């Protein structure tokens, strides 16, 4: 079943209204509030089609409909318009960055606080971390016929031992060859380069595909464990202001997730998927069970040549996606502009500013 222009407009009307009111919307309400030029009966038939497509759902015995996760996804991907920020909001975001850029920890705190106040959602901001692999040396050591230990030494001299179980362990010469090749490949590379490193290694050692794949995964694990990620949250209690979280158990699950550092790091760690785009995860798309009633909008900001941090917004699935994306883009643009100007000043003078 194809969606015609009118059905798109009806879906947009349902989403727009539900974001504002948190109340199911019926065909009569749409006919009165939105000038679609058709009767409520026609709108009702179109809503039945939208429901059949899984884009809207009927909660309980209500006569109205609300958007599904799938409906929000279609809206975000195909229908959402960018929202221009007011001059007041734009100035506020610029001042937050310019007034605090000299103190990274205070800047992150103030950024989280400002975004929580502007969006009324929960904000998580991570301090910049290096995107370099930060691995000094890797050595494969045979244990038995089906086990190899990957000894991974990080640049801060931390030693991580990972036991790799494989169907067949190569001889010592081959293990040394793989060790030497991976050491050469990872020097001065970043997490974003892991895909190309993996491609080269697998082409070079096709007969040891299983071992190479597990070795690369062990290296990524060691990099994660070596990172001491600092993050700041603000607006955690904002979640209680939304009627969909009046259920105590739902609220507890969300608070539990926000209190667990490892869970938050997993949530905002994109590994080699790090890029400059805003990423939106809606409801059940989130693999973290505690937050499947929420949507998460996140984006990375670059801090120098090889460091980046992440800003994430957590709210109900009926969050104002357009406003949230606009605010995120604005704060990240301000961050990167000021950071670049400081960096350029250093490069020209050989010293600060």
Residue frames relative to the residue before (quaternion, step in Angstrom):
aa qw qx qy qz dx dy dz
X 1.0000 0.0000 0.0000 0.0000 0.00 0.00 0.00
X 0.2784 -0.7738 0.5499 0.1460 3.57 -0.72 1.09
X 0.3786 -0.6987 0.5567 0.2418 3.55 -1.21 0.57
X 0.2296 -0.7590 0.5905 0.1499 3.56 -0.72 1.03
X 0.7474 -0.4203 0.2703 0.4377 3.53 -1.33 0.17
X 0.6581 0.5245 -0.3222 0.4337 3.59 0.95 -0.84
X 0.6574 0.5046 -0.3165 0.4615 3.59 0.98 -0.79
X 0.5982 0.5370 -0.3578 0.4752 3.56 1.10 -0.65
X 0.6694 0.5001 -0.2994 0.4606 3.58 0.95 -0.90
X 0.6382 0.5167 -0.3303 0.4654 3.59 1.03 -0.73
X 0.6429 0.5083 -0.3197 0.4756 3.58 0.98 -0.84
X 0.6481 0.5125 -0.3151 0.4670 3.57 0.97 -0.86
X 0.6393 0.5277 -0.3219 0.4575 3.59 1.02 -0.81
X 0.6473 0.5145 -0.3143 0.4663 3.58 0.97 -0.86
X 0.6734 0.4908 -0.2956 0.4672 3.58 0.91 -0.91
X 0.6567 0.5193 -0.3098 0.4507 3.59 0.89 -0.95
X 0.6915 0.4797 -0.2793 0.4623 3.56 0.90 -0.95
X 0.6813 0.4982 -0.2965 0.4469 3.56 0.92 -0.88
X 0.5899 0.5592 -0.3627 0.4558 3.59 1.09 -0.65
X 0.7120 0.4650 -0.2544 0.4605 3.57 0.98 -0.88
X 0.8314 0.3036 -0.1058 0.4533 3.58 0.83 -1.01
X 0.2702 -0.7650 0.5242 0.2588 3.61 1.16 -0.60
X 0.5882 0.5515 -0.3729 0.4591 3.59 1.23 0.43
X 0.5429 -0.6008 0.4663 0.3562 3.61 -1.04 0.73
X 0.2397 -0.7831 0.5631 0.1102 3.55 -1.07 0.75
X 0.2538 -0.7885 0.5487 0.1131 3.57 -0.93 0.96
X 0.7108 -0.4724 0.3170 0.4136 3.54 -1.30 0.22
X 0.6395 0.5325 -0.3373 0.4401 3.59 0.99 -0.74
X 0.6406 0.5233 -0.3222 0.4604 3.55 0.98 -0.83
X 0.6469 0.5103 -0.3173 0.4695 3.58 0.96 -0.86
X 0.6512 0.5267 -0.3197 0.4432 3.58 0.93 -0.89
X 0.6948 0.4749 -0.2724 0.4664 3.60 1.03 -0.83
X 0.7633 0.4175 -0.2082 0.4468 3.59 0.85 -0.99
X 0.7848 0.2587 -0.1244 0.5492 3.58 1.10 -0.68
X 0.3606 -0.7638 0.5043 0.1795 3.53 -0.68 1.14
X 0.0735 0.8299 -0.5441 0.0996 3.55 0.16 1.33
X 0.4538 -0.7361 0.4163 0.2808 3.58 1.26 -0.08
X 0.6803 0.4149 -0.3013 0.5237 3.60 1.22 0.42
X 0.6066 -0.5799 0.4071 0.3606 3.56 -1.26 0.39
X 0.6413 -0.5161 0.3975 0.4054 3.55 -1.30 0.28
X 0.5912 0.5681 -0.3650 0.4410 3.61 1.15 -0.57
X 0.6515 0.4972 -0.3088 0.4827 3.58 0.99 -0.83
X 0.6414 0.5145 -0.3170 0.4726 3.58 1.00 -0.84
X 0.6312 0.5414 -0.3286 0.4478 3.58 1.03 -0.82
X 0.6474 0.5095 -0.3104 0.4743 3.59 1.02 -0.81
X 0.6541 0.5012 -0.3104 0.4738 3.56 0.98 -0.82
X 0.6271 0.5329 -0.3327 0.4606 3.59 1.05 -0.72
X 0.6063 0.5448 -0.3481 0.4630 3.59 1.11 -0.68
X 0.6443 0.5077 -0.3140 0.4780 3.57 1.05 -0.80
X 0.6477 0.5163 -0.3157 0.4629 3.59 0.97 -0.84
X 0.6440 0.5108 -0.3145 0.4748 3.56 1.07 -0.76
X 0.6345 0.5328 -0.3261 0.4552 3.56 1.01 -0.80
X 0.6774 0.4764 -0.2740 0.4890 3.57 1.14 -0.68
X 0.4995 -0.6813 0.4118 0.3417 3.59 1.26 -0.08
X 0.4779 0.6906 -0.4231 0.3400 3.60 1.24 0.33
X 0.7624 0.1183 -0.1041 0.6276 3.58 1.26 -0.40
X 0.1763 -0.7778 0.5951 0.0986 3.57 -1.22 0.44
X 0.3882 -0.6935 0.5566 0.2419 3.53 -1.29 0.40
X 0.2495 -0.7935 0.5343 0.1502 3.61 -0.43 1.15
X 0.8535 -0.0384 -0.0032 0.5196 3.54 -0.82 1.06
X 0.7555 -0.3521 0.2693 0.4824 3.61 -0.87 -0.93
X 0.3511 0.7567 -0.4886 0.2558 3.59 1.25 0.24
X 0.4734 -0.6672 0.4965 0.2902 3.57 -1.12 0.70
X 0.6643 0.5161 -0.3021 0.4484 3.56 1.20 -0.46
X 0.3707 -0.7038 0.5621 0.2266 3.53 -1.37 0.05
X 0.1656 -0.7509 0.6277 0.1211 3.53 -1.30 0.42
X 0.5941 -0.5795 0.4033 0.3855 3.63 -1.14 0.43
X 0.3437 -0.6845 0.5961 0.2410 3.56 -1.22 0.53
X 0.6849 -0.4299 0.3588 0.4663 3.58 -1.27 0.09
X 0.6459 0.5248 -0.3159 0.4556 3.56 1.01 -0.82
X 0.6344 0.5270 -0.3251 0.4627 3.58 1.07 -0.74
X 0.6424 0.5087 -0.3170 0.4777 3.56 0.99 -0.83
X 0.6363 0.5382 -0.3334 0.4409 3.58 0.99 -0.82
X 0.6474 0.4985 -0.3197 0.4798 3.59 0.95 -0.84
X 0.6377 0.5335 -0.3202 0.4541 3.57 0.97 -0.86
X 0.6897 0.4854 -0.2814 0.4578 3.59 0.83 -1.01
X 0.7330 0.4514 -0.2403 0.4486 3.58 0.89 -0.92
X 0.8317 0.2643 -0.0869 0.4805 3.59 0.93 -0.87
X 0.8069 0.3563 -0.1357 0.4512 3.58 1.02 -0.71
X 0.5847 0.6362 -0.3691 0.3422 3.59 1.06 -0.67
X 0.2368 -0.7624 0.5898 0.1218 3.56 -0.94 0.94
X 0.5148 -0.6261 0.4744 0.3435 3.56 -1.08 0.65
X 0.2807 -0.7676 0.5607 0.1328 3.54 -1.06 0.82
X 0.3394 -0.7472 0.5358 0.1984 3.55 -0.74 1.05
X 0.3900 -0.7288 0.5151 0.2269 3.55 -0.85 0.96
X 0.5288 -0.6104 0.4782 0.3450 3.57 -1.14 0.61
X 0.6378 -0.5325 0.3794 0.4070 3.62 -1.14 0.49
X 0.6285 0.5522 -0.3365 0.4323 3.60 1.06 -0.75
X 0.6749 0.4796 -0.2882 0.4810 3.56 0.95 -0.92
X 0.6378 0.5320 -0.3232 0.4535 3.59 0.97 -0.86
X 0.6633 0.4961 -0.3016 0.4721 3.60 0.96 -0.86
X 0.6292 0.5424 -0.3353 0.4444 3.58 1.00 -0.82
X 0.6827 0.4842 -0.2913 0.4632 3.58 0.85 -0.94
X 0.6436 0.5128 -0.3246 0.4663 3.58 1.02 -0.74
X 0.6715 0.5021 -0.3000 0.4550 3.59 0.95 -0.87
X 0.5866 0.5766 -0.3702 0.4318 3.60 1.04 -0.72
X 0.7035 0.4548 -0.2628 0.4787 3.57 0.92 -0.93
X 0.7152 0.4791 -0.2778 0.4264 3.58 0.68 -1.07
X 0.7002 0.4814 -0.2807 0.4463 3.60 1.01 -0.74
X 0.7918 0.3185 -0.1449 0.5006 3.60 1.16 -0.45
X 0.3793 0.7785 -0.4530 0.2117 3.59 1.26 0.02
X 0.6401 0.5606 -0.3297 0.4092 3.61 1.14 -0.54
X 0.7486 0.2916 -0.1785 0.5680 3.60 1.25 -0.33
X 0.3128 -0.8122 0.4564 0.1849 3.56 -0.02 1.30
X 0.6710 0.4942 -0.3276 0.4452 3.62 0.88 -0.80
X 0.6717 0.4768 -0.2998 0.4813 3.58 0.96 -0.84
X 0.6016 0.5614 -0.3486 0.4488 3.59 1.09 -0.71
X 0.6651 0.4978 -0.3077 0.4639 3.59 0.92 -0.89
X 0.6404 0.5265 -0.3216 0.4575 3.58 1.01 -0.83
X 0.7046 0.4654 -0.2655 0.4653 3.56 0.87 -0.97
X 0.6037 0.5457 -0.3510 0.4632 3.58 1.11 -0.64
X 0.6602 0.5005 -0.3013 0.4721 3.58 0.92 -0.93
X 0.6624 0.5176 -0.3023 0.4494 3.57 0.93 -0.92
X 0.6753 0.4983 -0.2969 0.4556 3.60 0.90 -0.92
X 0.6752 0.4923 -0.2986 0.4610 3.59 0.92 -0.89
X 0.6256 0.5326 -0.3381 0.4590 3.60 1.04 -0.73
X 0.6635 0.4974 -0.2995 0.4719 3.59 1.01 -0.81
X 0.6881 0.4958 -0.2828 0.4480 3.60 0.98 -0.85
X 0.7804 0.3548 -0.1791 0.4827 3.58 0.90 -0.91
X 0.2930 -0.7574 0.5072 0.2885 3.57 1.21 -0.65
X 0.5573 0.5605 -0.4112 0.4540 3.58 1.18 0.56
X 0.5846 -0.5494 0.4504 0.3920 3.57 -1.32 -0.13
X 0.1683 -0.8105 0.5589 0.0483 3.57 -0.85 1.01
X 0.0648 -0.7560 0.6503 0.0369 3.54 -1.11 0.82
X 0.0278 -0.7920 0.6095 -0.0201 3.58 -0.79 1.05
X 0.1774 -0.7779 0.5927 0.1100 3.58 -0.84 0.93
X 0.5076 -0.6193 0.5030 0.3253 3.54 -1.13 0.68
X 0.6195 -0.5505 0.3911 0.4002 3.60 -1.15 0.46
X 0.0301 -0.7668 0.6400 0.0391 3.53 -1.13 0.70
X 0.5949 -0.5913 0.4078 0.3609 3.54 -1.16 0.57
X 0.3305 -0.7316 0.5597 0.2058 3.55 -1.05 0.76
X 0.4682 0.6595 -0.4515 0.3769 3.58 1.31 0.05
X 0.5868 -0.6128 0.4034 0.3425 3.56 -1.13 0.58
X 0.1787 -0.8397 0.4983 0.1211 3.60 1.20 -0.55
X 0.4574 0.6379 -0.4762 0.3965 3.56 1.02 0.85
X 0.3021 -0.7845 0.5187 0.1556 3.56 -0.74 1.07
X 0.8123 -0.0958 0.1121 0.5643 3.59 0.90 -0.88
X 0.1090 -0.7651 0.6324 0.0527 3.54 -1.20 0.72
X 0.0277 0.7947 -0.6056 0.0292 3.58 -0.95 0.87
X 0.2568 -0.7559 0.5861 0.1383 3.56 -0.93 0.97
X 0.0586 -0.8028 0.5931 -0.0149 3.56 -0.78 1.08
X 0.3822 -0.7375 0.4998 0.2453 3.63 -0.69 1.01
X 0.2340 -0.7611 0.5905 0.1313 3.58 -1.10 0.77
X 0.7472 -0.1915 0.1461 0.6195 3.54 0.87 -1.02
X 0.7879 -0.3512 0.2142 0.4582 3.59 -1.23 -0.21
X 0.7969 0.2641 -0.1369 0.5259 3.61 1.16 -0.45
X 0.7191 0.4035 -0.2452 0.5099 3.59 1.23 0.24
X 0.0395 -0.7616 0.6468 0.0042 3.52 -1.12 0.84
X 0.2630 -0.7353 0.5976 0.1818 3.58 -1.04 0.74
X 0.2050 -0.7427 0.6257 0.1216 3.55 -0.92 1.00
X 0.1524 -0.7766 0.6083 0.0603 3.57 -0.53 1.23
X 0.0357 -0.8223 0.5662 -0.0441 3.58 -0.44 1.26
X 0.1252 -0.7958 0.5919 0.0253 3.55 -0.63 1.20
X 0.2625 -0.7770 0.5537 0.1444 3.58 -0.70 1.08
X 0.6846 -0.5085 0.3280 0.4064 3.57 -1.25 0.28
X 0.6834 0.4343 -0.3058 0.5008 3.61 1.14 -0.39
X 0.5674 -0.6616 0.3242 0.3677 3.56 1.36 0.56
X 0.3914 0.6769 -0.5126 0.3547 3.56 1.16 0.53
X 0.2173 -0.7860 0.5704 0.0982 3.58 -0.94 0.94
X 0.0770 -0.7901 0.6081 0.0054 3.56 -0.78 1.11
X 0.1404 -0.7838 0.6011 0.0683 3.58 -0.85 1.00
X 0.0383 -0.7967 0.6029 -0.0161 3.57 -0.74 1.10
X 0.2749 -0.7492 0.5803 0.1625 3.57 -0.76 1.05
X 0.1416 -0.7943 0.5894 0.0404 3.56 -0.71 1.15
X 0.2024 -0.7776 0.5872 0.0978 3.58 -0.64 1.15
X 0.0501 0.8011 -0.5917 0.0750 3.57 -0.71 1.08
X 0.6122 -0.5787 0.3941 0.3674 3.56 -1.22 0.43
X 0.8029 0.0079 0.0117 0.5959 3.57 1.15 -0.60
X 0.2842 -0.7752 0.5426 0.1546 3.60 -0.68 1.09
X 0.4314 -0.6965 0.5059 0.2698 3.64 -0.81 0.95
X 0.5954 -0.5478 0.4236 0.4076 3.58 -1.24 0.24
X 0.7208 -0.4829 0.2874 0.4057 3.55 -1.29 0.37
X 0.6207 0.5468 -0.3467 0.4422 3.59 1.05 -0.71
X 0.6671 0.4911 -0.2973 0.4748 3.56 0.98 -0.87
X 0.6303 0.5310 -0.3303 0.4600 3.59 1.02 -0.78
X 0.6549 0.4997 -0.3059 0.4773 3.57 1.00 -0.83
X 0.6311 0.5370 -0.3264 0.4548 3.56 1.05 -0.78
X 0.6589 0.4925 -0.3026 0.4814 3.58 0.96 -0.89
X 0.6312 0.5381 -0.3268 0.4530 3.59 0.99 -0.86
X 0.6746 0.4952 -0.2934 0.4621 3.57 0.88 -0.96
X 0.6594 0.5224 -0.3054 0.4461 3.57 0.96 -0.90
X 0.6849 0.4732 -0.2982 0.4669 3.61 0.90 -0.87
X 0.6169 0.5432 -0.3458 0.4526 3.60 1.08 -0.68
X 0.6519 0.4947 -0.3038 0.4877 3.56 1.05 -0.79
X 0.6840 0.5307 -0.2875 0.4096 3.57 0.94 -0.94
X 0.7551 0.4398 -0.2292 0.4288 3.60 0.91 -0.86
X 0.4882 0.6803 -0.4428 0.3205 3.60 1.18 -0.20
X 0.8638 0.0268 -0.0724 0.4979 3.55 -0.87 1.11
X 0.5207 0.6082 -0.4391 0.4076 3.57 1.15 0.53
X 0.3878 -0.7190 0.5357 0.2138 3.54 -1.30 0.43
X 0.7113 -0.4342 0.3328 0.4413 3.53 -1.33 0.11
X 0.6235 0.5621 -0.3379 0.4256 3.56 1.09 -0.70
X 0.6662 0.5179 -0.2944 0.4486 3.58 1.21 -0.53
X 0.4455 0.7348 -0.4423 0.2569 3.60 1.22 -0.21
X 0.6194 0.5536 -0.3533 0.4302 3.58 1.04 -0.70
X 0.6862 0.4608 -0.2877 0.4837 3.59 0.93 -0.87
X 0.6043 0.5422 -0.3519 0.4659 3.61 1.09 -0.70
X 0.6537 0.5176 -0.3067 0.4590 3.56 0.94 -0.93
X 0.6437 0.5371 -0.3205 0.4409 3.57 0.97 -0.87
X 0.6724 0.4910 -0.2899 0.4719 3.59 0.92 -0.92
X 0.6704 0.5066 -0.3016 0.4505 3.58 0.89 -0.94
X 0.6815 0.4864 -0.2933 0.4615 3.59 0.93 -0.84
X 0.6334 0.5052 -0.3295 0.4848 3.58 1.13 -0.58
X 0.6754 0.4991 -0.2917 0.4579 3.57 1.05 -0.78
X 0.8004 0.1689 -0.0669 0.5712 3.59 1.03 -0.79
X 0.0155 -0.8480 0.5298 -0.0032 3.62 0.63 1.08
X 0.6553 0.5219 -0.3186 0.4434 3.59 1.08 -0.65
X 0.7296 0.3503 -0.2181 0.5453 3.59 1.28 -0.27
X 0.1229 0.8476 -0.5050 0.1064 3.56 1.12 0.73
X 0.6565 0.5285 -0.3141 0.4371 3.58 0.89 -0.93
X 0.6832 0.4863 -0.2789 0.4680 3.57 0.89 -0.99
X 0.6659 0.5067 -0.3080 0.4528 3.60 0.87 -0.93
X 0.6438 0.5267 -0.3221 0.4521 3.59 0.95 -0.85
X 0.6915 0.4657 -0.2780 0.4771 3.58 0.90 -0.91
X 0.6121 0.5481 -0.3462 0.4528 3.59 1.09 -0.65
X 0.6631 0.5018 -0.3049 0.4642 3.58 0.91 -0.91
X 0.6344 0.5183 -0.3237 0.4733 3.57 1.05 -0.76
X 0.6389 0.5252 -0.3189 0.4629 3.60 1.04 -0.78
X 0.6290 0.5309 -0.3304 0.4620 3.58 1.05 -0.76
X 0.6490 0.5074 -0.3138 0.4721 3.59 0.95 -0.85
X 0.6344 0.5260 -0.3235 0.4650 3.59 1.02 -0.80
X 0.6560 0.5120 -0.3083 0.4609 3.59 0.97 -0.88
X 0.6286 0.5281 -0.3331 0.4637 3.59 1.03 -0.78
X 0.6496 0.5172 -0.3120 0.4617 3.59 0.95 -0.88
X 0.6873 0.4918 -0.2849 0.4523 3.56 0.86 -0.98
X 0.6572 0.5250 -0.3017 0.4489 3.55 1.15 -0.63
X 0.6194 0.5509 -0.3400 0.4441 3.58 1.22 -0.44
X 0.1597 -0.7511 0.6331 0.0979 3.54 -0.89 0.97
X 0.0914 -0.8566 0.5075 0.0176 3.52 0.31 1.30
X 0.1762 -0.7612 0.6164 0.0979 3.55 -0.90 0.98
X 0.0109 0.8060 -0.5914 0.0218 3.56 -0.91 0.84
X 0.2349 -0.7565 0.5993 0.1157 3.53 -1.27 0.51
X 0.1348 -0.7829 0.6032 0.0713 3.56 -1.03 0.82
X 0.0156 0.7707 -0.6371 -0.0025 3.52 -1.23 0.52
X 0.7961 0.3051 -0.2193 0.4744 3.56 -1.15 0.60
X 0.2350 0.7986 -0.5256 0.1753 3.59 1.17 0.50
X 0.7006 0.4694 -0.2724 0.4633 3.59 0.97 -0.81
X 0.4528 0.6923 -0.4536 0.3317 3.60 1.25 -0.17
X 0.5868 0.6141 -0.3616 0.3845 3.55 1.12 -0.74
X 0.6293 0.5635 -0.3323 0.4196 3.58 1.13 -0.65
X 0.6133 0.5861 -0.3393 0.4065 3.56 1.22 -0.38
X 0.6392 0.5140 -0.3304 0.4670 3.58 1.25 -0.18
X 0.5152 -0.6914 0.4064 0.3023 3.60 -0.73 1.03
X 0.6187 0.5632 -0.3615 0.4115 3.62 1.06 -0.59
X 0.7165 0.3949 -0.2517 0.5171 3.59 1.25 -0.25
X 0.3323 0.7422 -0.5115 0.2779 3.58 1.17 0.55
X 0.5399 0.5882 -0.3928 0.4563 3.56 1.29 -0.34
X 0.4702 -0.7235 0.4325 0.2616 3.57 -0.58 1.18
X 0.6619 0.5200 -0.3162 0.4377 3.60 0.92 -0.88
X 0.6285 0.5270 -0.3337 0.4647 3.59 1.01 -0.80
X 0.6690 0.5004 -0.2973 0.4622 3.55 0.91 -0.94
X 0.6353 0.5385 -0.3303 0.4441 3.59 0.98 -0.82
X 0.6386 0.5380 -0.3250 0.4440 3.58 0.96 -0.87
X 0.6699 0.4949 -0.2998 0.4652 3.56 0.95 -0.89
X 0.6550 0.5032 -0.3174 0.4659 3.60 0.91 -0.88
X 0.6235 0.5467 -0.3363 0.4464 3.57 1.03 -0.79
X 0.6624 0.5048 -0.3025 0.4636 3.58 0.95 -0.87
X 0.6947 0.4861 -0.2773 0.4519 3.58 0.96 -0.87
X 0.6566 0.5087 -0.3095 0.4631 3.57 1.22 -0.40
X 0.6545 0.5152 -0.3062 0.4609 3.59 1.23 -0.38
X 0.3777 -0.7571 0.4869 0.2168 3.56 -0.39 1.22
X 0.6627 0.5164 -0.3175 0.4398 3.60 0.87 -0.91
X 0.6417 0.5225 -0.3240 0.4585 3.57 1.04 -0.76
X 0.6655 0.4993 -0.3024 0.4651 3.57 0.98 -0.84
X 0.6327 0.5238 -0.3335 0.4627 3.57 1.01 -0.81
X 0.6394 0.5124 -0.3159 0.4784 3.58 1.01 -0.83
X 0.6485 0.5474 -0.3102 0.4285 3.56 0.97 -0.90
X 0.8015 0.2989 -0.1362 0.4997 3.57 0.92 -0.89
X 0.5451 0.5923 -0.4073 0.4314 3.59 1.27 0.20
X 0.1036 -0.8340 0.5415 0.0236 3.56 -0.48 1.21
X 0.3611 -0.7503 0.4865 0.2645 3.60 1.26 0.07
X 0.8390 -0.1586 0.1297 0.5040 3.57 -0.91 -0.95
X 0.5564 0.6092 -0.3996 0.3994 3.61 1.26 -0.07
X 0.3554 0.7592 -0.4787 0.2610 3.57 1.31 -0.01
X 0.1909 0.7652 -0.5979 0.1433 3.58 -0.78 1.02
X 0.6444 -0.5706 0.3721 0.3475 3.54 -1.33 0.03
X 0.5641 0.6328 -0.3788 0.3712 3.60 1.22 0.00
X 0.4981 -0.5975 0.5301 0.3375 3.53 -1.28 0.50
X 0.1697 -0.7965 0.5777 0.0553 3.55 -0.85 1.03
X 0.1139 -0.8113 0.5731 0.0206 3.59 -0.77 1.07
X 0.0772 -0.7720 0.6308 0.0108 3.56 -0.82 1.08
X 0.1528 -0.8339 0.5294 0.0299 3.56 -0.59 1.19
X 0.8776 -0.1177 0.0702 0.4593 3.55 -0.84 1.08
X 0.8706 0.0166 0.0320 0.4907 3.52 -0.71 -1.17
X 0.5041 0.6287 -0.4359 0.4008 3.61 1.25 -0.12
X 0.6038 0.5640 -0.3460 0.4444 3.57 1.21 -0.50
X 0.3268 -0.7702 0.5138 0.1900 3.60 -0.74 1.00
X 0.5649 0.5430 -0.4002 0.4753 3.58 1.29 0.13
X 0.4255 -0.7662 0.4205 0.2348 3.54 -0.25 1.33
X 0.6548 0.5565 -0.3156 0.4024 3.58 0.94 -0.89
X 0.7669 0.3519 -0.1781 0.5063 3.58 1.16 -0.56
X 0.3906 0.7504 -0.4629 0.2647 3.59 1.18 0.39
X 0.6002 0.5053 -0.3756 0.4932 3.57 1.28 0.08
X 0.6791 0.4799 -0.2601 0.4908 3.57 1.33 -0.06
X 0.2862 -0.6811 0.6228 0.2576 3.50 -1.40 0.07
X 0.1917 -0.7775 0.5930 0.0842 3.55 -1.14 0.68
X 0.0713 -0.7689 0.6350 0.0204 3.55 -0.82 1.04
X 0.0793 0.8197 -0.5584 0.1002 3.59 -0.62 1.07
X 0.0082 -0.7795 0.6263 0.0000 3.51 -1.25 0.51
X 0.3991 -0.7024 0.5369 0.2430 3.56 -1.17 0.58
X 0.1606 -0.7379 0.6400 0.1416 3.53 -1.25 0.50
X 0.3924 -0.7155 0.5296 0.2316 3.58 -1.01 0.81
X 0.0873 -0.7782 0.6216 0.0186 3.54 -0.98 0.93
X 0.7921 -0.0496 -0.0047 0.6083 3.56 0.20 1.28
X 0.7608 -0.4244 0.2667 0.4122 3.54 -1.32 -0.15
X 0.8425 0.1382 -0.0451 0.5186 3.60 0.92 -0.78
X 0.6249 0.4989 -0.3633 0.4781 3.57 1.14 0.56
X 0.0345 0.7902 -0.6114 0.0237 3.54 -1.13 0.63
X 0.1721 -0.7461 0.6318 0.1205 3.51 -1.30 0.46
X 0.3579 -0.7329 0.5429 0.2000 3.54 -1.32 0.14
X 0.1401 -0.7453 0.6446 0.0971 3.54 -1.14 0.74
X 0.0362 -0.8203 0.5704 -0.0207 3.56 -0.75 1.07
X 0.1877 -0.7582 0.6172 0.0947 3.53 -1.12 0.78
X 0.0871 -0.7982 0.5959 0.0135 3.58 -0.76 1.08
X 0.1842 0.7793 -0.5769 0.1613 3.55 -0.74 1.07
X 0.7014 -0.4191 0.3252 0.4760 3.60 -1.24 -0.15
X 0.6355 -0.5292 0.3768 0.4172 3.60 -1.17 0.35
X 0.6753 0.4539 -0.3087 0.4926 3.60 1.15 -0.39
X 0.2429 0.7831 -0.5366 0.1997 3.59 1.07 0.62
X 0.5177 -0.6008 0.5042 0.3417 3.54 -1.27 0.40
X 0.2295 -0.8304 0.4940 0.1172 3.56 0.17 1.33
X 0.6481 0.5430 -0.3264 0.4226 3.57 0.89 -0.90
X 0.6794 0.4732 -0.2900 0.4799 3.58 0.87 -0.94
X 0.6529 0.5361 -0.3163 0.4316 3.56 0.93 -0.93
X 0.6637 0.4946 -0.3022 0.4728 3.59 0.90 -0.91
X 0.6518 0.5204 -0.3193 0.4498 3.60 0.95 -0.85
X 0.6618 0.4982 -0.3042 0.4704 3.58 0.95 -0.88
X 0.6459 0.5187 -0.3165 0.4622 3.60 0.97 -0.87
X 0.6650 0.5047 -0.3079 0.4563 3.58 0.85 -0.94
X 0.6584 0.5234 -0.3095 0.4436 3.58 0.99 -0.85
X 0.6905 0.4679 -0.3003 0.4626 3.60 0.82 -0.92
X 0.6547 0.5057 -0.3211 0.4610 3.59 1.00 -0.75
X 0.6230 0.5275 -0.3384 0.4681 3.59 1.00 -0.76
X 0.6579 0.5050 -0.3088 0.4656 3.59 0.95 -0.86
X 0.6335 0.5376 -0.3233 0.4529 3.56 0.96 -0.89
X 0.7297 0.4502 -0.2502 0.4498 3.55 0.73 -1.10
X 0.6201 0.5447 -0.3448 0.4471 3.61 1.07 -0.68
X 0.6935 0.4649 -0.2769 0.4756 3.57 0.87 -0.97
X 0.6429 0.5200 -0.3235 0.4600 3.58 0.98 -0.85
X 0.6561 0.5086 -0.3107 0.4629 3.59 0.98 -0.83
X 0.6476 0.5175 -0.3292 0.4522 3.59 0.96 -0.79
X 0.6330 0.5127 -0.3258 0.4800 3.58 1.06 -0.74
X 0.6563 0.5163 -0.3015 0.4603 3.55 0.98 -0.93
X 0.6526 0.5080 -0.3155 0.4653 3.59 0.96 -0.84
X 0.6289 0.5431 -0.3292 0.4486 3.56 1.07 -0.73
X 0.6341 0.5204 -0.3119 0.4793 3.54 1.09 -0.79
X 0.6734 0.5171 -0.3026 0.4332 3.54 0.91 -0.94
X 0.6798 0.4929 -0.2949 0.4560 3.58 1.01 -0.80
X 0.7938 0.3440 -0.1622 0.4746 3.55 0.88 -0.96
X 0.4085 -0.6956 0.4820 0.3421 3.52 1.24 -0.50
X 0.7514 0.2419 -0.1742 0.5887 3.53 1.30 0.22
X 0.7256 -0.4245 0.2941 0.4547 3.56 -1.24 0.05
X 0.8877 -0.0786 0.0453 0.4515 3.48 -1.28 0.93
